Amino acid sequence: MSIYSLDFPLLTHVQRNTLRMVAEGLSNSEIARINFVSEKAVEQMVGRIAHSFNITQAPTRNMRVLLTLAYLTGLDEVVA
């Protein structure tokens, strides 16, 4: 599945851009600086994106890694 597939969760342009930056390895502070927003705003955006994929924060899983997998594989490799 592609991130542009109809089955891929609906994300806004800003959310897709944020997801791309997470997948590229940028930190929340780097993303905030690029987009002229606060780190808190980026944290909330990443949380909303994760919620779109039914990915929850857990001690045994890294949300950013799972989001990167979702971006790169189109959800095929994500175990939520």
PLY file of the C-alpha trace (Angstrom):
ply
format ascii 1.0
element vertex 80
property float x
property float y
property float z
element edge 79
property int vertex1
property int vertex2
end_header
0.00 0.00 0.00
1.24 3.49 -0.79
0.88 6.53 1.43
-1.23 7.91 -1.42
-3.54 4.89 -1.45
-7.18 5.37 -0.55
-6.71 2.82 2.27
-3.97 4.90 3.86
-5.34 7.05 6.73
-6.50 10.48 5.64
-3.91 13.03 6.65
-3.82 16.74 6.00
-0.99 18.22 3.97
0.65 19.46 7.18
0.32 16.01 8.79
1.85 14.29 5.74
4.69 16.80 5.75
5.26 16.25 9.48
5.16 12.47 8.99
7.75 12.79 6.20
10.03 14.80 8.49
9.63 12.23 11.29
10.52 9.49 8.79
13.61 11.49 7.77
14.73 11.45 11.40
14.14 15.07 12.33
13.52 15.80 16.00
10.45 17.60 17.27
12.53 20.73 17.87
13.88 20.65 14.30
10.37 20.17 12.89
9.09 23.03 15.07
11.86 25.35 13.91
11.25 24.56 10.22
7.48 25.09 10.55
7.66 28.10 12.89
5.58 26.38 15.59
6.23 25.26 19.15
7.62 21.85 20.07
4.36 21.22 21.92
2.45 21.77 18.66
4.68 19.21 16.94
4.20 16.72 19.80
0.43 17.10 19.46
0.60 16.71 15.68
2.71 13.54 15.95
0.22 12.20 18.50
-2.72 12.90 16.17
-0.89 11.22 13.28
-0.16 8.18 15.45
-3.81 8.07 16.49
-4.78 8.01 12.78
-2.70 4.82 12.47
-4.00 3.36 15.76
-0.45 3.51 17.12
-0.24 4.05 20.86
2.75 4.85 23.02
3.95 1.82 24.96
7.16 1.04 26.84
7.99 -1.78 24.42
7.34 0.20 21.22
8.77 3.38 19.75
6.03 5.49 18.20
8.43 7.36 15.89
9.83 4.10 14.51
6.31 2.77 13.88
5.34 6.04 12.17
8.45 5.82 10.00
7.54 2.26 9.04
4.02 3.40 8.19
5.42 6.15 5.99
7.99 3.97 4.24
5.92 0.81 3.77
2.41 2.18 3.55
1.39 0.37 6.76
2.31 -3.09 5.45
5.00 -3.62 8.10
3.42 -1.79 11.07
2.28 -3.91 13.97
0.09 -1.70 16.15
0 1
1 2
2 3
3 4
4 5
5 6
6 7
7 8
8 9
9 10
10 11
11 12
12 13
13 14
14 15
15 16
16 17
17 18
18 19
19 20
20 21
21 22
22 23
23 24
24 25
25 26
26 27
27 28
28 29
29 30
30 31
31 32
32 33
33 34
34 35
35 36
36 37
37 38
38 39
39 40
40 41
41 42
42 43
43 44
44 45
45 46
46 47
47 48
48 49
49 50
50 51
51 52
52 53
53 54
54 55
55 56
56 57
57 58
58 59
59 60
60 61
61 62
62 63
63 64
64 65
65 66
66 67
67 68
68 69
69 70
70 71
71 72
72 73
73 74
74 75
75 76
76 77
77 78
78 79
